[in-house]
Every structure is written in structure tokens, then in C-alpha cells.
Amino acid sequence: MSTKRRLIAIVDDDESMRDAIKGLIRSVGYEAETFSSADDFLKFPHFRRTGCLVTDIHMPGMSGLDLHRRLVTLGRSIPTVLITAYPDENVGVSALGADVVGCLTKPFGERDLLDCIHSALALSGGGESGS
């Protein structure tokens, strides 16, 4: 199976964070797309190819948690890594389960993010390593 088959989607309203994560993901051989909002991701014509979703919890409009819940409601649960600059233990704990493979506090280590992504891809059937 080719790594190109499983897309990693990054949804964050912070452009510099989106670009940094995209660069990291591409540096290990995966395909990545970025979106500035949950609505932009939901309008993406290829969102069903997504093997892992990396999303900020706190965004204007639909939050990362709400995006994950919306995908579950649509019958398209995607293994998800939540990221946040505002750690709240209750949010992290309540969000875990139902395909949420991690909740990372910004700034987080590259290895921590990649470990979460690999776990997500293993759940979605695209766990081959690009590194």
C-alpha cells in the first residue's frame, strides 16, 4: 500500500502551525493537506481519503472536537489527533476514545506528533511508515 493513499489532514486556524505540521509530515513521506477551518475540511472533495486528522481544539466556528463529532455523525469517523495551546485536562480526557488517538499541548515534540499519527494510520489501515 502506498503512503500516498492515506491523506493526513491538518485543520488549524494558525497558519504557521499548519505549515510546520505539514512540513514535518511530508518530510517523513506522507501526503498532507491543510485547512484553516473545520468547514473548509468538510468541503474538501477528497476528505474520505483522510487516514488521520490533526486538528486544533480551539478554533473560531466549529472546534476540533465538534469536527470530530460531526464526522462520527456523518458515519465517517477518522482517527484524530487533537492539539491545543490551552490545555484543559477535562477536555483531553473526555475527548479520548472513539478514534481520538492523542491530545497534544502546543508546543509539542515532533516525535510525539509522529507517534500519534502512526497510531492513527494503523487504526485507519494505512499504518505503513514513510520514514
N, CA, C and O atoms as a GROMACS GRO file, in nm:
protein
  524
    1MET      N    1   0.085  -0.119   0.000
    1MET     CA    2   0.000   0.000   0.000
    1MET      C    3   0.088   0.124   0.000
    1MET      O    4   0.184   0.133   0.077
    2SER      N    5   0.058   0.217  -0.083
    2SER     CA    6   0.136   0.340  -0.094
    2SER      C    7   0.096   0.439   0.014
    2SER      O    8  -0.020   0.448   0.052
    3THR      N    9   0.197   0.515   0.064
    3THR     CA   10   0.167   0.617   0.163
    3THR      C   11   0.078   0.725   0.102
    3THR      O   12   0.007   0.795   0.175
    4LYS      N   13   0.081   0.740  -0.030
    4LYS     CA   14   0.003   0.844  -0.093
    4LYS      C   15  -0.148   0.818  -0.081
    4LYS      O   16  -0.228   0.911  -0.093
    5ARG      N   17  -0.186   0.692  -0.058
    5ARG     CA   18  -0.328   0.658  -0.047
    5ARG      C   19  -0.394   0.720   0.074
    5ARG      O   20  -0.512   0.757   0.067
    6ARG      N   21  -0.323   0.733   0.183
    6ARG     CA   22  -0.381   0.782   0.308
    6ARG      C   23  -0.335   0.925   0.332
    6ARG      O   24  -0.218   0.950   0.358
    7LEU      N   25  -0.427   1.014   0.323
    7LEU     CA   26  -0.401   1.155   0.340
    7LEU      C   27  -0.404   1.192   0.488
    7LEU      O   28  -0.485   1.140   0.564
    8ILE      N   29  -0.314   1.281   0.529
    8ILE     CA   30  -0.318   1.336   0.664
    8ILE      C   31  -0.366   1.480   0.649
    8ILE      O   32  -0.303   1.562   0.582
    9ALA      N   33  -0.478   1.510   0.714
    9ALA     CA   34  -0.538   1.643   0.707
    9ALA      C   35  -0.504   1.720   0.834
    9ALA      O   36  -0.517   1.668   0.945
   10ILE      N   37  -0.461   1.844   0.817
   10ILE     CA   38  -0.428   1.933   0.928
   10ILE      C   39  -0.527   2.048   0.927
   10ILE      O   40  -0.535   2.124   0.831
   11VAL      N   41  -0.604   2.061   1.036
   11VAL     CA   42  -0.704   2.168   1.046
   11VAL      C   43  -0.667   2.254   1.166
   11VAL      O   44  -0.676   2.211   1.281
   12ASP      N   45  -0.624   2.377   1.138
   12ASP     CA   46  -0.582   2.470   1.244
   12ASP      C   47  -0.597   2.611   1.188
   12ASP      O   48  -0.562   2.637   1.073
   13ASP      N   49  -0.649   2.701   1.270
   13ASP     CA   50  -0.665   2.839   1.224
   13ASP      C   51  -0.532   2.916   1.227
   13ASP      O   52  -0.526   3.029   1.177
   14ASP      N   53  -0.427   2.858   1.282
   14ASP     CA   54  -0.294   2.920   1.289
   14ASP      C   55  -0.212   2.873   1.170
   14ASP      O   56  -0.169   2.757   1.164
   15GLU      N   57  -0.190   2.964   1.074
   15GLU     CA   58  -0.121   2.928   0.951
   15GLU      C   59   0.020   2.875   0.975
   15GLU      O   60   0.062   2.779   0.910
   16SER      N   61   0.095   2.936   1.068
   16SER     CA   62   0.231   2.890   1.093
   16SER      C   63   0.232   2.748   1.150
   16SER      O   64   0.320   2.668   1.117
   17MET      N   65   0.135   2.715   1.234
   17MET     CA   66   0.125   2.579   1.288
   17MET      C   67   0.089   2.481   1.177
   17MET      O   68   0.148   2.373   1.168
   18ARG      N   69  -0.007   2.518   1.093
   18ARG     CA   70  -0.044   2.430   0.980
   18ARG      C   71   0.078   2.400   0.893
   18ARG      O   72   0.103   2.285   0.858
   19ASP      N   73   0.152   2.505   0.858
   19ASP     CA   74   0.267   2.487   0.770
   19ASP      C   75   0.376   2.403   0.835
   19ASP      O   76   0.438   2.320   0.767
   20ALA      N   77   0.400   2.422   0.964
   20ALA     CA   78   0.503   2.345   1.034
   20ALA      C   79   0.467   2.197   1.038
   20ALA      O   80   0.551   2.110   1.013
   21ILE      N   81   0.340   2.168   1.070
   21ILE     CA   82   0.297   2.028   1.076
   21ILE      C   83   0.302   1.964   0.938
   21ILE      O   84   0.345   1.850   0.923
   22LYS      N   85   0.257   2.038   0.837
   22LYS     CA   86   0.259   1.986   0.700
   22LYS      C   87   0.402   1.953   0.657
   22LYS      O   88   0.426   1.849   0.597
   23GLY      N   89   0.496   2.042   0.688
   23GLY     CA   90   0.636   2.018   0.653
   23GLY      C   91   0.691   1.893   0.722
   23GLY      O   92   0.762   1.814   0.660
   24LEU      N   93   0.658   1.877   0.848
   24LEU     CA   94   0.703   1.759   0.923
   24LEU      C   95   0.646   1.631   0.862
   24LEU      O   96   0.718   1.534   0.839
   25ILE      N   97   0.518   1.631   0.835
   25ILE     CA   98   0.451   1.512   0.781
   25ILE      C   99   0.508   1.476   0.644
   25ILE      O  100   0.533   1.359   0.616
   26ARG      N  101   0.528   1.575   0.560
   26ARG     CA  102   0.583   1.549   0.426
   26ARG      C  103   0.729   1.503   0.434
   26ARG      O  104   0.775   1.427   0.349
   27SER      N  105   0.802   1.549   0.537
   27SER     CA  106   0.943   1.511   0.550
   27SER      C  107   0.960   1.363   0.581
   27SER      O  108   1.068   1.307   0.557
   28VAL      N  109   0.856   1.298   0.633
   28VAL     CA  110   0.863   1.154   0.659
   28VAL      C  111   0.787   1.073   0.554
   28VAL      O  112   0.768   0.952   0.571
   29GLY      N  113   0.745   1.137   0.446
   29GLY     CA  114   0.694   1.065   0.330
   29GLY      C  115   0.543   1.052   0.317
   29GLY      O  116   0.496   0.977   0.231
   30TYR      N  117   0.467   1.122   0.398
   30TYR     CA  118   0.322   1.115   0.387
   30TYR      C  119   0.267   1.233   0.308
   30TYR      O  120   0.332   1.338   0.298
   31GLU      N  121   0.149   1.215   0.253
   31GLU     CA  122   0.079   1.323   0.185
   31GLU      C  123  -0.001   1.402   0.289
   31GLU      O  124  -0.068   1.342   0.374
   32ALA      N  125   0.006   1.534   0.283
   32ALA     CA  126  -0.065   1.618   0.380
   32ALA      C  127  -0.136   1.733   0.310
   32ALA      O  128  -0.086   1.787   0.212
   33GLU      N  129  -0.252   1.768   0.362
   33GLU     CA  130  -0.327   1.885   0.317
   33GLU      C  131  -0.362   1.968   0.439
   33GLU      O  132  -0.383   1.915   0.547
   34THR      N  133  -0.367   2.100   0.421
   34THR     CA  134  -0.400   2.188   0.532
   34THR      C  135  -0.531   2.262   0.507
   34THR      O  136  -0.569   2.290   0.393
   35PHE      N  137  -0.600   2.294   0.618
   35PHE     CA  138  -0.728   2.363   0.613
   35PHE      C  139  -0.731   2.462   0.729
   35PHE      O  140  -0.689   2.430   0.840
   36SER      N  141  -0.782   2.582   0.702
   36SER     CA  142  -0.785   2.686   0.806
   36SER      C  143  -0.908   2.677   0.895
   36SER      O  144  -0.918   2.748   0.995
   37SER      N  145  -1.004   2.590   0.858
   37SER     CA  146  -1.124   2.576   0.940
   37SER      C  147  -1.185   2.437   0.918
   37SER      O  148  -1.157   2.370   0.819
   38ALA      N  149  -1.268   2.398   1.013
   38ALA     CA  150  -1.339   2.270   1.002
   38ALA      C  151  -1.429   2.270   0.879
   38ALA      O  152  -1.439   2.169   0.809
   39ASP      N  153  -1.495   2.383   0.854
   39ASP     CA  154  -1.583   2.391   0.736
   39ASP      C  155  -1.506   2.369   0.607
   39ASP      O  156  -1.554   2.302   0.516
   40ASP      N  157  -1.384   2.427   0.598
   40ASP     CA  158  -1.302   2.406   0.478
   40ASP      C  159  -1.271   2.258   0.458
   40ASP      O  160  -1.276   2.208   0.346
   41PHE      N  161  -1.239   2.190   0.568
   41PHE     CA  162  -1.209   2.047   0.558
   41PHE      C  163  -1.333   1.969   0.512
   41PHE      O  164  -1.322   1.883   0.425
   42LEU      N  165  -1.449   1.999   0.570
   42LEU     CA  166  -1.571   1.927   0.533
   42LEU      C  167  -1.609   1.949   0.386
   42LEU      O  168  -1.676   1.864   0.328
   43LYS      N  169  -1.568   2.061   0.327
   43LYS     CA  170  -1.596   2.090   0.185
   43LYS      C  171  -1.493   2.027   0.092
   43LYS      O  172  -1.513   2.025  -0.029
   44PHE      N  173  -1.382   1.976   0.147
   44PHE     CA  174  -1.274   1.919   0.066
   44PHE      C  175  -1.326   1.794  -0.006
   44PHE      O  176  -1.375   1.702   0.060
   45PRO      N  177  -1.318   1.791  -0.139
   45PRO     CA  178  -1.379   1.680  -0.213
   45PRO      C  179  -1.315   1.543  -0.185
   45PRO      O  180  -1.377   1.440  -0.211
   46HIS      N  181  -1.193   1.540  -0.132
   46HIS     CA  182  -1.125   1.412  -0.108
   46HIS      C  183  -1.114   1.379   0.041
   46HIS      O  184  -1.028   1.300   0.080
   47PHE      N  185  -1.201   1.438   0.125
   47PHE     CA  186  -1.184   1.416   0.268
   47PHE      C  187  -1.201   1.269   0.307
   47PHE      O  188  -1.153   1.227   0.412
   48ARG      N  189  -1.269   1.191   0.225
   48ARG     CA  190  -1.286   1.049   0.257
   48ARG      C  191  -1.156   0.969   0.243
   48ARG      O  192  -1.148   0.856   0.291
   49ARG      N  193  -1.055   1.025   0.178
   49ARG     CA  194  -0.922   0.961   0.169
   49ARG      C  195  -0.841   0.983   0.296
   49ARG      O  196  -0.734   0.924   0.312
   50THR      N  197  -0.890   1.065   0.386
   50THR     CA  198  -0.812   1.102   0.505
   50THR      C  199  -0.796   0.983   0.599
   50THR      O  200  -0.894   0.924   0.644
   51GLY      N  201  -0.670   0.949   0.627
   51GLY     CA  202  -0.640   0.840   0.719
   51GLY      C  203  -0.612   0.889   0.859
   51GLY      O  204  -0.618   0.812   0.955
   52CYS      N  205  -0.582   1.019   0.871
   52CYS     CA  206  -0.555   1.079   1.002
   52CYS      C  207  -0.591   1.226   0.995
   52CYS      O  208  -0.559   1.296   0.898
   53LEU      N  209  -0.658   1.272   1.099
   53LEU     CA  210  -0.694   1.413   1.111
   53LEU      C  211  -0.618   1.472   1.229
   53LEU      O  212  -0.626   1.420   1.340
   54VAL      N  213  -0.543   1.579   1.204
   54VAL     CA  214  -0.475   1.653   1.310
   54VAL      C  215  -0.548   1.786   1.318
   54VAL      O  216  -0.545   1.864   1.223
   55THR      N  217  -0.614   1.813   1.432
   55THR     CA  218  -0.694   1.934   1.440
   55THR      C  219  -0.678   2.006   1.573
   55THR      O  220  -0.666   1.945   1.679
   56ASP      N  221  -0.678   2.138   1.563
   56ASP     CA  222  -0.676   2.221   1.682
   56ASP      C  223  -0.811   2.209   1.751
   56ASP      O  224  -0.915   2.202   1.685
   57ILE      N  225  -0.809   2.207   1.884
   57ILE     CA  226  -0.936   2.200   1.957
   57ILE      C  227  -1.007   2.334   1.951
   57ILE      O  228  -1.127   2.340   1.922
   58HIS      N  229  -0.935   2.443   1.978
   58HIS     CA  230  -0.996   2.576   1.987
   58HIS      C  231  -0.976   2.653   1.857
   58HIS      O  232  -0.867   2.702   1.827
   59MET      N  233  -1.085   2.662   1.779
   59MET     CA  234  -1.085   2.739   1.655
   59MET      C  235  -1.214   2.817   1.647
   59MET      O  236  -1.316   2.776   1.704
   60PRO      N  237  -1.212   2.930   1.576
   60PRO     CA  238  -1.338   3.003   1.554
   60PRO      C  239  -1.435   2.914   1.476
   60PRO      O  240  -1.393   2.834   1.393
   61GLY      N  241  -1.562   2.930   1.503
   61GLY     CA  242  -1.662   2.846   1.435
   61GLY      C  243  -1.664   2.709   1.498
   61GLY      O  244  -1.680   2.696   1.619
   62MET      N  245  -1.649   2.607   1.417
   62MET     CA  246  -1.652   2.469   1.464
   62MET      C  247  -1.518   2.431   1.526
   62MET      O  248  -1.414   2.445   1.462
   63SER      N  249  -1.521   2.381   1.650
   63SER     CA  250  -1.396   2.339   1.717
   63SER      C  251  -1.349   2.205   1.661
   63SER      O  252  -1.422   2.138   1.587
   64GLY      N  253  -1.228   2.168   1.697
   64GLY     CA  254  -1.176   2.038   1.656
   64GLY      C  255  -1.257   1.922   1.710
   64GLY      O  256  -1.278   1.823   1.642
   65LEU      N  257  -1.303   1.936   1.835
   65LEU     CA  258  -1.388   1.831   1.894
   65LEU      C  259  -1.521   1.822   1.819
   65LEU      O  260  -1.570   1.713   1.791
   66ASP      N  261  -1.578   1.938   1.787
   66ASP     CA  262  -1.705   1.940   1.714
   66ASP      C  263  -1.687   1.880   1.574
   66ASP      O  264  -1.775   1.810   1.524
   67LEU      N  265  -1.573   1.907   1.511
   67LEU     CA  266  -1.544   1.848   1.380
   67LEU      C  267  -1.539   1.696   1.391
   67LEU      O  268  -1.599   1.626   1.309
   68HIS      N  269  -1.470   1.646   1.490
   68HIS     CA  270  -1.461   1.501   1.508
   68HIS      C  271  -1.600   1.442   1.529
   68HIS      O  272  -1.635   1.341   1.469
   69ARG      N  273  -1.679   1.506   1.615
   69ARG     CA  274  -1.816   1.457   1.641
   69ARG      C  275  -1.901   1.461   1.513
   69ARG      O  276  -1.981   1.371   1.488
   70ARG      N  277  -1.883   1.565   1.435
   70ARG     CA  278  -1.959   1.578   1.309
   70ARG      C  279  -1.926   1.465   1.214
   70ARG      O  280  -2.014   1.408   1.150
   71LEU      N  281  -1.797   1.432   1.204
   71LEU     CA  282  -1.756   1.322   1.116
   71LEU      C  283  -1.816   1.190   1.164
   71LEU      O  284  -1.860   1.108   1.082
   72VAL      N  285  -1.818   1.168   1.295
   72VAL     CA  286  -1.879   1.046   1.350
   72VAL      C  287  -2.027   1.041   1.313
   72VAL      O  288  -2.078   0.937   1.271
   73THR      N  289  -2.097   1.154   1.328
   73THR     CA  290  -2.239   1.164   1.294
   73THR      C  291  -2.262   1.134   1.146
   73THR      O  292  -2.363   1.072   1.110
   74LEU      N  293  -2.170   1.177   1.061
   74LEU     CA  294  -2.181   1.152   0.917
   74LEU      C  295  -2.142   1.010   0.880
   74LEU      O  296  -2.150   0.972   0.763
   75GLY      N  297  -2.101   0.930   0.979
   75GLY     CA  298  -2.059   0.794   0.952
   75GLY      C  299  -1.919   0.785   0.898
   75GLY      O  300  -1.882   0.685   0.837
   76ARG      N  301  -1.839   0.889   0.919
   76ARG     CA  302  -1.702   0.893   0.865
   76ARG      C  303  -1.604   0.930   0.975
   76ARG      O  304  -1.532   1.030   0.966
   77SER      N  305  -1.601   0.848   1.078
   77SER     CA  306  -1.506   0.870   1.187
   77SER      C  307  -1.364   0.851   1.134
   77SER      O  308  -1.334   0.751   1.069
   78ILE      N  309  -1.277   0.946   1.162
   78ILE     CA  310  -1.138   0.944   1.118
   78ILE      C  311  -1.050   0.946   1.243
   78ILE      O  312  -1.072   1.030   1.330
   79PRO      N  313  -0.951   0.856   1.253
   79PRO     CA  314  -0.859   0.864   1.367
   79PRO      C  315  -0.801   1.005   1.377
   79PRO      O  316  -0.747   1.058   1.280
   80THR      N  317  -0.812   1.063   1.496
   80THR     CA  318  -0.785   1.205   1.514
   80THR      C  319  -0.683   1.232   1.623
   80THR      O  320  -0.683   1.168   1.728
   81VAL      N  321  -0.594   1.329   1.594
   81VAL     CA  322  -0.500   1.381   1.693
   81VAL      C  323  -0.545   1.524   1.723
   81VAL      O  324  -0.547   1.609   1.634
   82LEU      N  325  -0.580   1.550   1.849
   82LEU     CA  326  -0.621   1.683   1.890
   82LEU      C  327  -0.499   1.760   1.940
   82LEU      O  328  -0.414   1.705   2.010
   83ILE      N  329  -0.490   1.887   1.902
   83ILE     CA  330  -0.382   1.972   1.951
   83ILE      C  331  -0.443   2.099   2.009
   83ILE      O  332  -0.549   2.144   1.965
   84THR      N  333  -0.376   2.156   2.109
   84THR     CA  334  -0.430   2.276   2.171
   84THR      C  335  -0.320   2.358   2.237
   84THR      O  336  -0.221   2.303   2.286
   85ALA      N  337  -0.338   2.488   2.238
   85ALA     CA  338  -0.249   2.578   2.311
   85ALA      C  339  -0.306   2.605   2.450
   85ALA      O  340  -0.241   2.667   2.533
   86TYR      N  341  -0.428   2.556   2.474
   86TYR     CA  342  -0.497   2.582   2.601
   86TYR      C  343  -0.530   2.450   2.667
   86TYR      O  344  -0.642   2.400   2.655
   87PRO      N  345  -0.432   2.392   2.738
   87PRO     CA  346  -0.457   2.260   2.796
   87PRO      C  347  -0.568   2.265   2.901
   87PRO      O  348  -0.571   2.353   2.987
   88ASP      N  349  -0.656   2.170   2.891
   88ASP     CA  350  -0.765   2.154   2.987
   88ASP      C  351  -0.781   2.004   3.005
   88ASP      O  352  -0.832   1.936   2.916
   89GLU      N  353  -0.738   1.952   3.118
   89GLU     CA  354  -0.738   1.808   3.139
   89GLU      C  355  -0.874   1.747   3.114
   89GLU      O  356  -0.883   1.636   3.060
   90ASN      N  357  -0.981   1.815   3.150
   90ASN     CA  358  -1.114   1.759   3.129
   90ASN      C  359  -1.147   1.743   2.982
   90ASN      O  360  -1.208   1.643   2.942
   91VAL      N  361  -1.107   1.841   2.899
   91VAL     CA  362  -1.132   1.830   2.755
   91VAL      C  363  -1.055   1.712   2.700
   91VAL      O  364  -1.111   1.631   2.625
   92GLY      N  365  -0.927   1.700   2.736
   92GLY     CA  366  -0.846   1.591   2.684
   92GLY      C  367  -0.898   1.455   2.723
   92GLY      O  368  -0.906   1.365   2.639
   93VAL      N  369  -0.934   1.440   2.848
   93VAL     CA  370  -0.982   1.311   2.897
   93VAL      C  371  -1.118   1.277   2.835
   93VAL      O  372  -1.139   1.163   2.794
   94SER      N  373  -1.209   1.374   2.828
   94SER     CA  374  -1.341   1.345   2.774
   94SER      C  375  -1.337   1.318   2.624
   94SER      O  376  -1.424   1.250   2.570
   95ALA      N  377  -1.236   1.371   2.555
   95ALA     CA  378  -1.227   1.355   2.410
   95ALA      C  379  -1.168   1.220   2.371
   95ALA      O  380  -1.195   1.171   2.261
   96LEU      N  381  -1.088   1.160   2.458
   96LEU     CA  382  -1.022   1.036   2.422
   96LEU      C  383  -1.123   0.923   2.405
   96LEU      O  384  -1.226   0.920   2.472
   97GLY      N  385  -1.092   0.833   2.316
   97GLY     CA  386  -1.185   0.727   2.279
   97GLY      C  387  -1.244   0.762   2.144
   97GLY      O  388  -1.216   0.868   2.089
   98ALA      N  389  -1.325   0.673   2.093
   98ALA     CA  390  -1.393   0.696   1.964
   98ALA      C  391  -1.299   0.753   1.858
   98ALA      O  392  -1.330   0.855   1.797
   99ASP      N  393  -1.187   0.689   1.837
   99ASP     CA  394  -1.090   0.724   1.732
   99ASP      C  395  -1.002   0.846   1.764
   99ASP      O  396  -0.926   0.887   1.677
  100VAL      N  397  -1.010   0.904   1.882
  100VAL     CA  398  -0.916   1.010   1.918
  100VAL      C  399  -0.794   0.942   1.976
  100VAL      O  400  -0.799   0.884   2.084
  101VAL      N  401  -0.681   0.950   1.902
  101VAL     CA  402  -0.562   0.875   1.939
  101VAL      C  403  -0.465   0.954   2.026
  101VAL      O  404  -0.371   0.898   2.081
  102GLY      N  405  -0.488   1.085   2.040
  102GLY     CA  406  -0.400   1.164   2.125
  102GLY      C  407  -0.449   1.306   2.139
  102GLY      O  408  -0.527   1.356   2.058
  103CYS      N  409  -0.402   1.370   2.244
  103CYS     CA  410  -0.433   1.511   2.269
  103CYS      C  411  -0.302   1.576   2.312
  103CYS      O  412  -0.255   1.553   2.424
  104LEU      N  413  -0.244   1.658   2.225
  104LEU     CA  414  -0.113   1.718   2.249
  104LEU      C  415  -0.126   1.866   2.279
  104LEU      O  416  -0.206   1.937   2.218
  105THR      N  417  -0.046   1.913   2.375
  105THR     CA  418  -0.045   2.055   2.410
  105THR      C  419   0.069   2.124   2.336
  105THR      O  420   0.183   2.078   2.339
  106LYS      N  421   0.037   2.235   2.269
  106LYS     CA  422   0.138   2.316   2.200
  106LYS      C  423   0.224   2.387   2.303
  106LYS      O  424   0.169   2.435   2.402
  107PRO      N  425   0.354   2.396   2.286
  107PRO     CA  426   0.432   2.330   2.180
  107PRO      C  427   0.454   2.183   2.215
  107PRO      O  428   0.481   2.150   2.331
  108PHE      N  429   0.442   2.097   2.117
  108PHE     CA  430   0.463   1.954   2.139
  108PHE      C  431   0.584   1.910   2.057
  108PHE      O  432   0.625   1.978   1.964
  109GLY      N  433   0.639   1.796   2.094
  109GLY     CA  434   0.755   1.743   2.023
  109GLY      C  435   0.717   1.677   1.892
  109GLY      O  436   0.609   1.619   1.880
  110GLU      N  437   0.805   1.687   1.794
  110GLU     CA  438   0.780   1.623   1.664
  110GLU      C  439   0.756   1.475   1.679
  110GLU      O  440   0.666   1.419   1.615
  111ARG      N  441   0.837   1.408   1.763
  111ARG     CA  442   0.824   1.264   1.782
  111ARG      C  443   0.687   1.229   1.841
  111ARG      O  444   0.625   1.130   1.801
  112ASP      N  445   0.639   1.311   1.936
  112ASP     CA  446   0.506   1.286   1.995
  112ASP      C  447   0.398   1.291   1.888
  112ASP      O  448   0.310   1.206   1.884
  113LEU      N  449   0.405   1.393   1.802
  113LEU     CA  450   0.305   1.405   1.696
  113LEU      C  451   0.315   1.288   1.598
  113LEU      O  452   0.213   1.230   1.562
  114LEU      N  453   0.435   1.254   1.556
  114LEU     CA  454   0.451   1.144   1.461
  114LEU      C  455   0.405   1.012   1.521
  114LEU      O  456   0.348   0.929   1.450
  115ASP      N  457   0.430   0.990   1.650
  115ASP     CA  458   0.381   0.867   1.714
  115ASP      C  459   0.229   0.861   1.710
  115ASP      O  460   0.172   0.756   1.682
  116CYS      N  461   0.164   0.973   1.737
  116CYS     CA  462   0.017   0.978   1.730
  116CYS      C  463  -0.033   0.952   1.588
  116CYS      O  464  -0.129   0.879   1.568
  117ILE      N  465   0.034   1.013   1.490
  117ILE     CA  466  -0.005   0.994   1.350
  117ILE      C  467   0.011   0.847   1.310
  117ILE      O  468  -0.077   0.792   1.244
  118HIS      N  469   0.121   0.785   1.349
  118HIS     CA  470   0.140   0.644   1.316
  118HIS      C  471   0.031   0.558   1.380
  118HIS      O  472  -0.019   0.465   1.316
  119SER      N  473  -0.007   0.588   1.503
  119SER     CA  474  -0.117   0.515   1.569
  119SER      C  475  -0.247   0.534   1.493
  119SER      O  476  -0.322   0.438   1.472
  120ALA      N  477  -0.275   0.658   1.451
  120ALA     CA  478  -0.397   0.687   1.376
  120ALA      C  479  -0.400   0.611   1.244
  120ALA      O  480  -0.502   0.553   1.207
  121LEU      N  481  -0.288   0.611   1.172
  121LEU     CA  482  -0.283   0.543   1.043
  121LEU      C  483  -0.296   0.392   1.060
  121LEU      O  484  -0.354   0.325   0.975
  122ALA      N  485  -0.245   0.339   1.170
  122ALA     CA  486  -0.262   0.196   1.197
  122ALA      C  487  -0.410   0.164   1.216
  122ALA      O  488  -0.457   0.060   1.170
  123LEU      N  489  -0.483   0.252   1.284
  123LEU     CA  490  -0.628   0.233   1.304
  123LEU      C  491  -0.704   0.241   1.172
  123LEU      O  492  -0.801   0.168   1.151
  124SER      N  493  -0.659   0.330   1.082
  124SER     CA  494  -0.733   0.350   0.957
  124SER      C  495  -0.686   0.257   0.847
  124SER      O  496  -0.736   0.264   0.734
  125GLY      N  497  -0.590   0.170   0.876
  125GLY     CA  498  -0.545   0.074   0.777
  125GLY      C  499  -0.438   0.126   0.685
  125GLY      O  500  -0.411   0.065   0.581
  126GLY      N  501  -0.374   0.238   0.722
  126GLY     CA  502  -0.267   0.293   0.640
  126GLY      C  503  -0.143   0.316   0.722
  126GLY      O  504  -0.081   0.421   0.711
  127GLY      N  505  -0.106   0.219   0.806
  127GLY     CA  506  -0.001   0.238   0.904
  127GLY      C  507   0.140   0.220   0.855
  127GLY      O  508   0.232   0.216   0.936
  128GLU      N  509   0.161   0.209   0.726
  128GLU     CA  510   0.296   0.194   0.677
  128GLU      C  511   0.376   0.321   0.708
  128GLU      O  512   0.323   0.432   0.702
  129SER      N  513   0.499   0.304   0.739
  129SER     CA  514   0.584   0.418   0.776
  129SER      C  515   0.645   0.480   0.652
  129SER      O  516   0.689   0.409   0.560
  130GLY      N  517   0.648   0.611   0.650
  130GLY     CA  518   0.714   0.680   0.540
  130GLY      C  519   0.858   0.708   0.572
  130GLY      O  520   0.932   0.756   0.486
  131SER      N  521   0.901   0.678   0.695
  131SER     CA  522   1.040   0.708   0.733
  131SER      C  523   1.127   0.586   0.731
  131SER      O  524   1.246   0.594   0.760
   0.00000   0.00000   0.00000
